[in-house]
C-alpha cells in the first residue's frame, strides 16, 4: 500500500516506525528537516520537507497514485486541508485526519463528509486516551484492556502476583478452577520475552499474562492470577486539558472525582463543564494541597498534563503519600519501560493508543480492530473471514489446520452473538470474527494474506 503521512511528530513518527517493517511504500512529510532526518536514519521510507496541505508537496510525495493519506500534525486545520487537497486535486481513496478540538468533534457528522470536508476517518487521540484510561478504571488490576466484536470479547493484560491461584501451576488447571468459564491465555511475557503458552506452561509471579474471554467473565479470571483489587471509588486527576476534562466528565457520574488544574482561568472554565467533579486550582506537586485533599484515601491518581516530568513527579509524590494506584500519561516512549510497575503503576502512551486506531484502517483485508501491545512489539487483531472453502485460506478449516505464522495464536471466534473460545478442532465459517494475537508483529503481512479472499485460490 502506498501511504503518505503528513506530520512527523510523536503520532506520525510512531506510526511510521510501526509500518516501516511491513510491505508499504511510505512517504513522510513535515516542515522540520530535523525530525525527518532522525526517522530517515533509522527507517526505510521517503521524506519530504514542506507543508503537507500544499498541492505541490503532495504531488512530490506521489499523491496521484497514493492509496491513503494520514494527516496527523498538531494543527487540525492543516490536517483537514491536507485531506481536502488530497480529495479535490488527487482523488486519494482514503483520507484520515487527526482532530483534537472538541468544537470540531461536536459537529463531526455534519462536517466530515464528501459534501463538506472529505475526511473518511477522524482520529481523536484525546478521546482514545480517555477511553483507554476509563477501561483501566473499570477493570482494577488490568494493565491493558482491549474490546473486540462490539465488546462481546475482551483481551486483558494483567501481572501475575504471589497469591494468585494459578501462580506456580500449569495453565491446564485453569479449567478445573473455573469449569463453567471458557478462557484462553493468548501470550505470556516473562522478563520481557514472549512465551507462546501451552497447557503445560507454568505461570510465574511477575509474568505479564494476556488472556481472552467473554467480557462478563474477565474479573473472575483476573482473580486466578492476582488478588483481586477492590473497585475504585475515589479518583484524583491532574491536568485540565482535553484529556483531563473528558475523563472527569466520563467518570463523575459513578465516581468521586477531584481535578487539579494549575491555571486559574482554565480551572474556572473546567468547573463550568462539570456537574459533580470537584475542580481545584493548584499544583499537584504541592504536598500541602495533596494532604488537604486526602491523597491517602485516593484509589487512583491520574496525571495527564502535557508535561511528562510533571506527571511523573506528581505521581511519585502521590504514591509515597498513600495513593493506592497511579496512572501517568507519558509522551516520551523512552520513559515508559523504565517507569511502569516501578515508580508508577501504569504508564500510558497516547502515541501507541492512537497508532492502534490508525492501524485498524491500514490493515489489508476486513480488519475490525487492531491494538498495539508491548510498546508496539506485539499486536492483537480482529479479522473477519470472507469467501468460501475455494477462495479463502481459513474458511472451512479447523483452527489447528490453519498455517499461522510462528508466535501467532487465535484466541477466540465470534459468530454472530456467540463467543467461541478457540480450540484446535473449531472450524472457521464465513463472516466469523477471529481474534488473533501476534507476539511478533513482523508476521502481520502473513496474517493479512491469510484473510484476503483470492478468486484464483484453490
Beta strands, then each sheet from edge to edge (+ up, - down):
strand 1: 2-6
strand 2: 25-30
strand 3: 46-49
strand 4: 68-71
strand 5: 94-98
strand 6: 121-123
strand 7: 142-148
strand 8: 153-159
strand 9: 183-190
strand 10: 193-195
strand 11: 208-214
strand 12: 234-238
strand 13: 256-261
strand 14: 278-281
strand 15: 300-303
strand 16: 325-329
strand 17: 346-348
strand 18: 367-373
strand 19: 378-384
strand 20: 408-415
strand 21: 418-421
strand 22: 433-438
sheet 1: 3+ 2+ 1+ 4+ 5+ 6+
sheet 2: 7+ 8- 11+ 9- 10+
sheet 3: 14+ 13+ 12+ 15+ 16+ 17+
sheet 4: 18+ 19- 22+ 20- 21+
end
